[in-house]
Amino acid sequence: MEILKFKTNIKCGGCIAAVTPFLNKIEQIKKWEVDTQSADKILTVEAENISEGEVIAKLKEAGYTAETMIP
């Protein structure tokens, strides 16, 4: 299991509700959460065998942006 972190523009509960069906469709993602209190609106994804690009593309499909955070 790997943990990926992304800086996003997911700002509120409504935004989280909008991206939920998109992220939940990705079978490799076991768990995800967004820290909307953080200035960078950090999305943390626990997944297996997935690239950052796949997560970013799925968020873009939902109408949101994300960029990989270097640990």
N, CA, C and O atoms as a CHARMM CRD file, in Angstrom:
* protein
*
  284
    1    1 MET  N      0.85700  -1.17700   0.00000 PROA 1      0.00000
    2    1 MET  CA     0.00000   0.00000   0.00000 PROA 1      0.00000
    3    1 MET  C      0.89600   1.23100   0.00000 PROA 1      0.00000
    4    1 MET  O      1.84600   1.31900   0.77800 PROA 1      0.00000
    5    2 GLU  N      0.59000   2.16800  -0.86900 PROA 2      0.00000
    6    2 GLU  CA     1.33500   3.41300  -0.87400 PROA 2      0.00000
    7    2 GLU  C      0.40200   4.57600  -0.57100 PROA 2      0.00000
    8    2 GLU  O     -0.80400   4.50500  -0.80800 PROA 2      0.00000
    9    3 ILE  N      0.98200   5.64400  -0.04500 PROA 3      0.00000
   10    3 ILE  CA     0.21300   6.83100   0.29100 PROA 3      0.00000
   11    3 ILE  C      0.67200   7.96500  -0.62500 PROA 3      0.00000
   12    3 ILE  O      1.85400   8.30500  -0.68100 PROA 3      0.00000
   13    4 LEU  N     -0.29200   8.53700  -1.33700 PROA 4      0.00000
   14    4 LEU  CA    -0.02200   9.64900  -2.24300 PROA 4      0.00000
   15    4 LEU  C     -0.69700  10.89100  -1.68900 PROA 4      0.00000
   16    4 LEU  O     -1.79400  10.82000  -1.13300 PROA 4      0.00000
   17    5 LYS  N     -0.03100  12.03700  -1.84500 PROA 5      0.00000
   18    5 LYS  CA    -0.60400  13.29800  -1.36400 PROA 5      0.00000
   19    5 LYS  C     -0.62100  14.30400  -2.50600 PROA 5      0.00000
   20    5 LYS  O      0.32400  14.40600  -3.28900 PROA 5      0.00000
   21    6 PHE  N     -1.72700  15.04400  -2.57700 PROA 6      0.00000
   22    6 PHE  CA    -1.92300  16.01700  -3.64000 PROA 6      0.00000
   23    6 PHE  C     -2.42700  17.33300  -3.06900 PROA 6      0.00000
   24    6 PHE  O     -3.23500  17.35300  -2.14100 PROA 6      0.00000
   25    7 LYS  N     -1.94200  18.42900  -3.63500 PROA 7      0.00000
   26    7 LYS  CA    -2.47700  19.75300  -3.34600 PROA 7      0.00000
   27    7 LYS  C     -3.65400  19.92900  -4.30200 PROA 7      0.00000
   28    7 LYS  O     -3.50000  19.72900  -5.50700 PROA 7      0.00000
   29    8 THR  N     -4.83200  20.30000  -3.78100 PROA 8      0.00000
   30    8 THR  CA    -6.03300  20.37600  -4.61800 PROA 8      0.00000
   31    8 THR  C     -6.76600  21.70000  -4.44100 PROA 8      0.00000
   32    8 THR  O     -6.36900  22.55600  -3.65100 PROA 8      0.00000
   33    9 ASN  N     -7.85100  21.83700  -5.20500 PROA 9      0.00000
   34    9 ASN  CA    -8.75300  22.97700  -5.01400 PROA 9      0.00000
   35    9 ASN  C    -10.10900  22.48700  -4.49900 PROA 9      0.00000
   36    9 ASN  O    -11.14300  23.09500  -4.77700 PROA 9      0.00000
   37   10 ILE  N    -10.09500  21.38000  -3.74600 PROA 10     0.00000
   38   10 ILE  CA   -11.29400  20.83100  -3.11400 PROA 10     0.00000
   39   10 ILE  C    -11.47300  21.57700  -1.78900 PROA 10     0.00000
   40   10 ILE  O    -10.72300  21.35300  -0.83900 PROA 10     0.00000
   41   11 LYS  N    -12.47400  22.46700  -1.73300 PROA 11     0.00000
   42   11 LYS  CA   -12.54600  23.41900  -0.62100 PROA 11     0.00000
   43   11 LYS  C    -13.54700  23.09100   0.47500 PROA 11     0.00000
   44   11 LYS  O    -13.41000  23.57700   1.59800 PROA 11     0.00000
   45   12 CYS  N    -14.56300  22.26400   0.16700 PROA 12     0.00000
   46   12 CYS  CA   -15.63900  22.11300   1.14500 PROA 12     0.00000
   47   12 CYS  C    -16.31500  20.74400   1.02600 PROA 12     0.00000
   48   12 CYS  O    -15.94800  19.92700   0.18200 PROA 12     0.00000
   49   13 GLY  N    -17.28300  20.51800   1.86700 PROA 13     0.00000
   50   13 GLY  CA   -18.02500  19.26300   1.84400 PROA 13     0.00000
   51   13 GLY  C    -18.73700  19.03000   0.52200 PROA 13     0.00000
   52   13 GLY  O    -18.84300  17.89100   0.06600 PROA 13     0.00000
   53   14 GLY  N    -19.22700  20.10200  -0.09900 PROA 14     0.00000
   54   14 GLY  CA   -19.88000  19.98200  -1.40000 PROA 14     0.00000
   55   14 GLY  C    -18.90600  19.51000  -2.46500 PROA 14     0.00000
   56   14 GLY  O    -19.25400  18.70300  -3.32700 PROA 14     0.00000
   57   15 CYS  N    -17.67800  20.02200  -2.39800 PROA 15     0.00000
   58   15 CYS  CA   -16.63100  19.59800  -3.33700 PROA 15     0.00000
   59   15 CYS  C    -16.30000  18.12000  -3.11600 PROA 15     0.00000
   60   15 CYS  O    -16.14400  17.35800  -4.07100 PROA 15     0.00000
   61   16 ILE  N    -16.19800  17.73300  -1.86000 PROA 16     0.00000
   62   16 ILE  CA   -15.90200  16.33300  -1.53800 PROA 16     0.00000
   63   16 ILE  C    -17.00800  15.43500  -2.08400 PROA 16     0.00000
   64   16 ILE  O    -16.73100  14.37400  -2.64400 PROA 16     0.00000
   65   17 ALA  N    -18.25800  15.85900  -1.92000 PROA 17     0.00000
   66   17 ALA  CA   -19.38600  15.08000  -2.44600 PROA 17     0.00000
   67   17 ALA  C    -19.30200  14.96200  -3.96500 PROA 17     0.00000
   68   17 ALA  O    -19.67600  13.93400  -4.52900 PROA 17     0.00000
   69   18 ALA  N    -18.81600  16.00300  -4.62500 PROA 18     0.00000
   70   18 ALA  CA   -18.71000  15.99100  -6.08500 PROA 18     0.00000
   71   18 ALA  C    -17.62600  15.02300  -6.57400 PROA 18     0.00000
   72   18 ALA  O    -17.80500  14.36800  -7.60100 PROA 18     0.00000
   73   19 VAL  N    -16.51300  14.92700  -5.85700 PROA 19     0.00000
   74   19 VAL  CA   -15.42500  14.04600  -6.31200 PROA 19     0.00000
   75   19 VAL  C    -15.58200  12.60300  -5.83400 PROA 19     0.00000
   76   19 VAL  O    -14.94300  11.70100  -6.37400 PROA 19     0.00000
   77   20 THR  N    -16.42400  12.37900  -4.82900 PROA 20     0.00000
   78   20 THR  CA   -16.57400  11.03500  -4.25900 PROA 20     0.00000
   79   20 THR  C    -16.88100   9.96200  -5.30200 PROA 20     0.00000
   80   20 THR  O    -16.19500   8.94000  -5.31800 PROA 20     0.00000
   81   21 PRO  N    -17.87500  10.14100  -6.17400 PROA 21     0.00000
   82   21 PRO  CA   -18.15100   9.06700  -7.13200 PROA 21     0.00000
   83   21 PRO  C    -16.99100   8.80900  -8.09200 PROA 21     0.00000
   84   21 PRO  O    -16.80800   7.68200  -8.55200 PROA 21     0.00000
   85   22 PHE  N    -16.21600   9.83500  -8.39600 PROA 22     0.00000
   86   22 PHE  CA   -15.08600   9.67900  -9.30600 PROA 22     0.00000
   87   22 PHE  C    -13.95800   8.88700  -8.64600 PROA 22     0.00000
   88   22 PHE  O    -13.42500   7.94900  -9.23800 PROA 22     0.00000
   89   23 LEU  N    -13.59300   9.26800  -7.41500 PROA 23     0.00000
   90   23 LEU  CA   -12.50400   8.57400  -6.72800 PROA 23     0.00000
   91   23 LEU  C    -12.91800   7.17000  -6.30500 PROA 23     0.00000
   92   23 LEU  O    -12.09400   6.25600  -6.31600 PROA 23     0.00000
   93   24 ASN  N    -14.16900   6.98900  -5.93700 PROA 24     0.00000
   94   24 ASN  CA   -14.62400   5.66500  -5.50400 PROA 24     0.00000
   95   24 ASN  C    -14.68000   4.65800  -6.65800 PROA 24     0.00000
   96   24 ASN  O    -14.72700   3.45100  -6.41800 PROA 24     0.00000
   97   25 LYS  N    -14.67500   5.13500  -7.89800 PROA 25     0.00000
   98   25 LYS  CA   -14.66900   4.23500  -9.06000 PROA 25     0.00000
   99   25 LYS  C    -13.30200   3.60500  -9.29900 PROA 25     0.00000
  100   25 LYS  O    -13.19500   2.60200 -10.00500 PROA 25     0.00000
  101   26 ILE  N    -12.26300   4.18500  -8.71700 PROA 26     0.00000
  102   26 ILE  CA   -10.90700   3.65900  -8.92500 PROA 26     0.00000
  103   26 ILE  C    -10.68200   2.51600  -7.93400 PROA 26     0.00000
  104   26 ILE  O    -10.53600   2.74600  -6.73300 PROA 26     0.00000
  105   27 GLU  N    -10.65600   1.29000  -8.44400 PROA 27     0.00000
  106   27 GLU  CA   -10.56900   0.10800  -7.58400 PROA 27     0.00000
  107   27 GLU  C     -9.28300   0.04900  -6.75900 PROA 27     0.00000
  108   27 GLU  O     -9.27900  -0.50600  -5.66000 PROA 27     0.00000
  109   28 GLN  N     -8.19600   0.61300  -7.27800 PROA 28     0.00000
  110   28 GLN  CA    -6.92300   0.55200  -6.56700 PROA 28     0.00000
  111   28 GLN  C     -6.90100   1.42000  -5.31200 PROA 28     0.00000
  112   28 GLN  O     -6.07600   1.21000  -4.42300 PROA 28     0.00000
  113   29 ILE  N     -7.81000   2.39900  -5.23800 PROA 29     0.00000
  114   29 ILE  CA    -7.85600   3.27900  -4.06900 PROA 29     0.00000
  115   29 ILE  C     -8.61200   2.56500  -2.95100 PROA 29     0.00000
  116   29 ILE  O     -9.77400   2.19000  -3.10300 PROA 29     0.00000
  117   30 LYS  N     -7.92300   2.38900  -1.83000 PROA 30     0.00000
  118   30 LYS  CA    -8.53000   1.72900  -0.67200 PROA 30     0.00000
  119   30 LYS  C     -9.18200   2.73800   0.27600 PROA 30     0.00000
  120   30 LYS  O    -10.19100   2.44200   0.91600 PROA 30     0.00000
  121   31 LYS  N     -8.59100   3.93400   0.35700 PROA 31     0.00000
  122   31 LYS  CA    -9.09300   4.96600   1.26500 PROA 31     0.00000
  123   31 LYS  C     -8.58300   6.30700   0.77200 PROA 31     0.00000
  124   31 LYS  O     -7.47300   6.40600   0.24900 PROA 31     0.00000
  125   32 TRP  N     -9.39800   7.33900   0.94100 PROA 32     0.00000
  126   32 TRP  CA    -8.95300   8.68700   0.60200 PROA 32     0.00000
  127   32 TRP  C     -9.65900   9.69100   1.50100 PROA 32     0.00000
  128   32 TRP  O    -10.75300   9.44000   2.00700 PROA 32     0.00000
  129   33 GLU  N     -9.00400  10.83900   1.68600 PROA 33     0.00000
  130   33 GLU  CA    -9.60600  11.91300   2.47900 PROA 33     0.00000
  131   33 GLU  C     -8.99000  13.24100   2.07600 PROA 33     0.00000
  132   33 GLU  O     -7.86300  13.29700   1.58400 PROA 33     0.00000
  133   34 VAL  N     -9.74800  14.30800   2.29100 PROA 34     0.00000
  134   34 VAL  CA    -9.28100  15.65300   1.97800 PROA 34     0.00000
  135   34 VAL  C     -9.26100  16.46700   3.25800 PROA 34     0.00000
  136   34 VAL  O    -10.24400  16.49900   3.99800 PROA 34     0.00000
  137   35 ASP  N     -8.14200  17.12300   3.51700 PROA 35     0.00000
  138   35 ASP  CA    -8.03400  18.02200   4.66100 PROA 35     0.00000
  139   35 ASP  C     -8.40800  19.42400   4.18100 PROA 35     0.00000
  140   35 ASP  O     -7.55400  20.17400   3.70900 PROA 35     0.00000
  141   36 THR  N     -9.67800  19.76600   4.30300 PROA 36     0.00000
  142   36 THR  CA   -10.13800  21.07000   3.82900 PROA 36     0.00000
  143   36 THR  C     -9.70200  22.20800   4.75200 PROA 36     0.00000
  144   36 THR  O     -9.82900  23.37600   4.38700 PROA 36     0.00000
  145   37 GLN  N     -9.19900  21.88900   5.92200 PROA 37     0.00000
  146   37 GLN  CA    -8.70600  22.91600   6.84600 PROA 37     0.00000
  147   37 GLN  C     -7.29800  23.37800   6.47100 PROA 37     0.00000
  148   37 GLN  O     -6.88100  24.47600   6.84100 PROA 37     0.00000
  149   38 SER  N     -6.57000  22.54200   5.74000 PROA 38     0.00000
  150   38 SER  CA    -5.21800  22.87600   5.29400 PROA 38     0.00000
  151   38 SER  C     -5.28000  23.93700   4.20000 PROA 38     0.00000
  152   38 SER  O     -6.19800  23.93600   3.38100 PROA 38     0.00000
  153   39 ALA  N     -4.31500  24.82900   4.18800 PROA 39     0.00000
  154   39 ALA  CA    -4.26600  25.86200   3.14700 PROA 39     0.00000
  155   39 ALA  C     -4.12800  25.24600   1.75800 PROA 39     0.00000
  156   39 ALA  O     -4.61700  25.80700   0.77700 PROA 39     0.00000
  157   40 ASP  N     -3.46400  24.09200   1.67300 PROA 40     0.00000
  158   40 ASP  CA    -3.24800  23.41800   0.38400 PROA 40     0.00000
  159   40 ASP  C     -4.33900  22.41000   0.04000 PROA 40     0.00000
  160   40 ASP  O     -4.27100  21.75700  -1.00100 PROA 40     0.00000
  161   41 LYS  N     -5.35200  22.27600   0.91100 PROA 41     0.00000
  162   41 LYS  CA    -6.47400  21.33800   0.67300 PROA 41     0.00000
  163   41 LYS  C     -5.93600  19.96000   0.27400 PROA 41     0.00000
  164   41 LYS  O     -6.20000  19.47500  -0.82600 PROA 41     0.00000
  165   42 ILE  N     -5.18600  19.34600   1.17300 PROA 42     0.00000
  166   42 ILE  CA    -4.45200  18.11800   0.89400 PROA 42     0.00000
  167   42 ILE  C     -5.38000  16.91000   0.73900 PROA 42     0.00000
  168   42 ILE  O     -6.17000  16.59000   1.62700 PROA 42     0.00000
  169   43 LEU  N     -5.25800  16.25300  -0.41300 PROA 43     0.00000
  170   43 LEU  CA    -5.92500  14.97600  -0.66300 PROA 43     0.00000
  171   43 LEU  C     -4.91200  13.89000  -0.38000 PROA 43     0.00000
  172   43 LEU  O     -3.84000  13.86700  -0.98500 PROA 43     0.00000
  173   44 THR  N     -5.23900  12.97900   0.54000 PROA 44     0.00000
  174   44 THR  CA    -4.38700  11.83400   0.85500 PROA 44     0.00000
  175   44 THR  C     -5.08700  10.58700   0.33000 PROA 44     0.00000
  176   44 THR  O     -6.25500  10.33900   0.63300 PROA 44     0.00000
  177   45 VAL  N     -4.35400   9.80600  -0.46300 PROA 45     0.00000
  178   45 VAL  CA    -4.89800   8.60500  -1.08500 PROA 45     0.00000
  179   45 VAL  C     -4.05900   7.40900  -0.66200 PROA 45     0.00000
  180   45 VAL  O     -2.83600   7.42500  -0.80000 PROA 45     0.00000
  181   46 GLU  N     -4.71100   6.37300  -0.14600 PROA 46     0.00000
  182   46 GLU  CA    -4.05200   5.09600   0.12900 PROA 46     0.00000
  183   46 GLU  C     -4.47200   4.15800  -0.99100 PROA 46     0.00000
  184   46 GLU  O     -5.65900   3.88200  -1.16600 PROA 46     0.00000
  185   47 ALA  N     -3.49400   3.66500  -1.75300 PROA 47     0.00000
  186   47 ALA  CA    -3.82100   2.85500  -2.91700 PROA 47     0.00000
  187   47 ALA  C     -2.70400   1.86900  -3.23100 PROA 47     0.00000
  188   47 ALA  O     -1.59900   1.94700  -2.69300 PROA 47     0.00000
  189   48 GLU  N     -3.03600   0.93500  -4.12800 PROA 48     0.00000
  190   48 GLU  CA    -2.05200  -0.03200  -4.61100 PROA 48     0.00000
  191   48 GLU  C     -1.99700   0.05900  -6.12400 PROA 48     0.00000
  192   48 GLU  O     -3.02900   0.11500  -6.79300 PROA 48     0.00000
  193   49 ASN  N     -0.78500   0.07400  -6.65700 PROA 49     0.00000
  194   49 ASN  CA    -0.57400   0.02700  -8.10900 PROA 49     0.00000
  195   49 ASN  C     -1.34300   1.09600  -8.86900 PROA 49     0.00000
  196   49 ASN  O     -2.10000   0.80100  -9.79400 PROA 49     0.00000
  197   50 ILE  N     -1.13600   2.33900  -8.46400 PROA 50     0.00000
  198   50 ILE  CA    -1.79000   3.46000  -9.14800 PROA 50     0.00000
  199   50 ILE  C     -0.76900   4.57500  -9.31100 PROA 50     0.00000
  200   50 ILE  O      0.10100   4.77100  -8.46300 PROA 50     0.00000
  201   51 SER  N     -0.88900   5.29100 -10.40200 PROA 51     0.00000
  202   51 SER  CA     0.02300   6.41300 -10.62200 PROA 51     0.00000
  203   51 SER  C     -0.64100   7.71200 -10.17200 PROA 51     0.00000
  204   51 SER  O     -1.86500   7.81300 -10.09300 PROA 51     0.00000
  205   52 GLU  N      0.19300   8.69000  -9.88200 PROA 52     0.00000
  206   52 GLU  CA    -0.34500  10.00600  -9.52300 PROA 52     0.00000
  207   52 GLU  C     -1.17300  10.55400 -10.66800 PROA 52     0.00000
  208   52 GLU  O     -2.19900  11.19900 -10.45000 PROA 52     0.00000
  209   53 GLY  N     -0.72600  10.29400 -11.89700 PROA 53     0.00000
  210   53 GLY  CA    -1.43000  10.78100 -13.07700 PROA 53     0.00000
  211   53 GLY  C     -2.86200  10.28000 -13.16300 PROA 53     0.00000
  212   53 GLY  O     -3.74900  11.01500 -13.59700 PROA 53     0.00000
  213   54 GLU  N     -3.09800   9.04200 -12.75800 PROA 54     0.00000
  214   54 GLU  CA    -4.45600   8.49500 -12.79000 PROA 54     0.00000
  215   54 GLU  C     -5.38100   9.25100 -11.83300 PROA 54     0.00000
  216   54 GLU  O     -6.52400   9.55700 -12.17200 PROA 54     0.00000
  217   55 VAL  N     -4.87400   9.54600 -10.64200 PROA 55     0.00000
  218   55 VAL  CA    -5.67400  10.27300  -9.65000 PROA 55     0.00000
  219   55 VAL  C     -5.93100  11.69600 -10.14200 PROA 55     0.00000
  220   55 VAL  O     -7.05400  12.19200 -10.05400 PROA 55     0.00000
  221   56 ILE  N     -4.89700  12.35000 -10.65700 PROA 56     0.00000
  222   56 ILE  CA    -5.03000  13.72000 -11.16000 PROA 56     0.00000
  223   56 ILE  C     -6.02800  13.77100 -12.32000 PROA 56     0.00000
  224   56 ILE  O     -6.84800  14.68600 -12.39300 PROA 56     0.00000
  225   57 ALA  N     -5.96000  12.79100 -13.22500 PROA 57     0.00000
  226   57 ALA  CA    -6.87900  12.74400 -14.36900 PROA 57     0.00000
  227   57 ALA  C     -8.32400  12.55700 -13.91000 PROA 57     0.00000
  228   57 ALA  O     -9.23500  13.16700 -14.47000 PROA 57     0.00000
  229   58 LYS  N     -8.53500  11.73100 -12.91200 PROA 58     0.00000
  230   58 LYS  CA    -9.89300  11.47700 -12.41600 PROA 58     0.00000
  231   58 LYS  C    -10.44300  12.73400 -11.74500 PROA 58     0.00000
  232   58 LYS  O    -11.62300  13.04800 -11.90200 PROA 58     0.00000
  233   59 LEU  N     -9.60700  13.45400 -11.00100 PROA 59     0.00000
  234   59 LEU  CA   -10.05700  14.70500 -10.38500 PROA 59     0.00000
  235   59 LEU  C    -10.37400  15.75000 -11.45200 PROA 59     0.00000
  236   59 LEU  O    -11.33900  16.50300 -11.32300 PROA 59     0.00000
  237   60 LYS  N     -9.56200  15.79400 -12.50100 PROA 60     0.00000
  238   60 LYS  CA    -9.81400  16.73800 -13.60000 PROA 60     0.00000
  239   60 LYS  C    -11.16200  16.42100 -14.25400 PROA 60     0.00000
  240   60 LYS  O    -11.92300  17.32400 -14.60000 PROA 60     0.00000
  241   61 GLU  N    -11.44100  15.13600 -14.41600 PROA 61     0.00000
  242   61 GLU  CA   -12.72700  14.70400 -14.97700 PROA 61     0.00000
  243   61 GLU  C    -13.88800  15.21200 -14.11100 PROA 61     0.00000
  244   61 GLU  O    -14.96000  15.53900 -14.62100 PROA 61     0.00000
  245   62 ALA  N    -13.65500  15.27200 -12.80100 PROA 62     0.00000
  246   62 ALA  CA   -14.68100  15.75200 -11.86600 PROA 62     0.00000
  247   62 ALA  C    -14.74000  17.27700 -11.80000 PROA 62     0.00000
  248   62 ALA  O    -15.63700  17.83400 -11.16700 PROA 62     0.00000
  249   63 GLY  N    -13.78400  17.96200 -12.45300 PROA 63     0.00000
  250   63 GLY  CA   -13.78800  19.41400 -12.48000 PROA 63     0.00000
  251   63 GLY  C    -12.87200  20.05600 -11.45300 PROA 63     0.00000
  252   63 GLY  O    -13.01600  21.24000 -11.15000 PROA 63     0.00000
  253   64 TYR  N    -11.93400  19.29100 -10.91700 PROA 64     0.00000
  254   64 TYR  CA   -11.01700  19.82000  -9.89800 PROA 64     0.00000
  255   64 TYR  C     -9.57500  19.64300 -10.34100 PROA 64     0.00000
  256   64 TYR  O     -9.27700  18.84300 -11.22800 PROA 64     0.00000
  257   65 THR  N     -8.68400  20.40100  -9.71100 PROA 65     0.00000
  258   65 THR  CA    -7.26600  20.30500 -10.04100 PROA 65     0.00000
  259   65 THR  C     -6.50900  19.68300  -8.87200 PROA 65     0.00000
  260   65 THR  O     -6.92700  19.76000  -7.71600 PROA 65     0.00000
  261   66 ALA  N     -5.39300  19.06900  -9.21200 PROA 66     0.00000
  262   66 ALA  CA    -4.51900  18.48600  -8.19300 PROA 66     0.00000
  263   66 ALA  C     -3.09700  18.47500  -8.71900 PROA 66     0.00000
  264   66 ALA  O     -2.85800  18.33200  -9.91800 PROA 66     0.00000
  265   67 GLU  N     -2.16900  18.62600  -7.80700 PROA 67     0.00000
  266   67 GLU  CA    -0.76400  18.47700  -8.16500 PROA 67     0.00000
  267   67 GLU  C     -0.08400  17.64600  -7.08800 PROA 67     0.00000
  268   67 GLU  O     -0.38400  17.75200  -5.89900 PROA 67     0.00000
  269   68 THR  N      0.83100  16.82500  -7.54400 PROA 68     0.00000
  270   68 THR  CA     1.53800  15.91800  -6.62900 PROA 68     0.00000
  271   68 THR  C      2.37600  16.71100  -5.65000 PROA 68     0.00000
  272   68 THR  O      3.04100  17.67900  -6.01900 PROA 68     0.00000
  273   69 MET  N      2.33700  16.29100  -4.39600 PROA 69     0.00000
  274   69 MET  CA     3.18400  16.88800  -3.36200 PROA 69     0.00000
  275   69 MET  C      4.37700  15.96600  -3.15100 PROA 69     0.00000
  276   69 MET  O      4.20900  14.76300  -2.95400 PROA 69     0.00000
  277   70 ILE  N      5.55500  16.51600  -3.19100 PROA 70     0.00000
  278   70 ILE  CA     6.77100  15.73800  -2.97200 PROA 70     0.00000
  279   70 ILE  C      6.94500  15.56200  -1.46700 PROA 70     0.00000
  280   70 ILE  O      6.96700  16.54300  -0.72500 PROA 70     0.00000
  281   71 PRO  N      7.07000  14.30600  -1.01300 PROA 71     0.00000
  282   71 PRO  CA     7.20300  14.07200   0.44600 PROA 71     0.00000
  283   71 PRO  C      8.49200  14.63700   1.00100 PROA 71     0.00000
  284   71 PRO  O      8.75100  14.52400   2.19900 PROA 71     0.00000
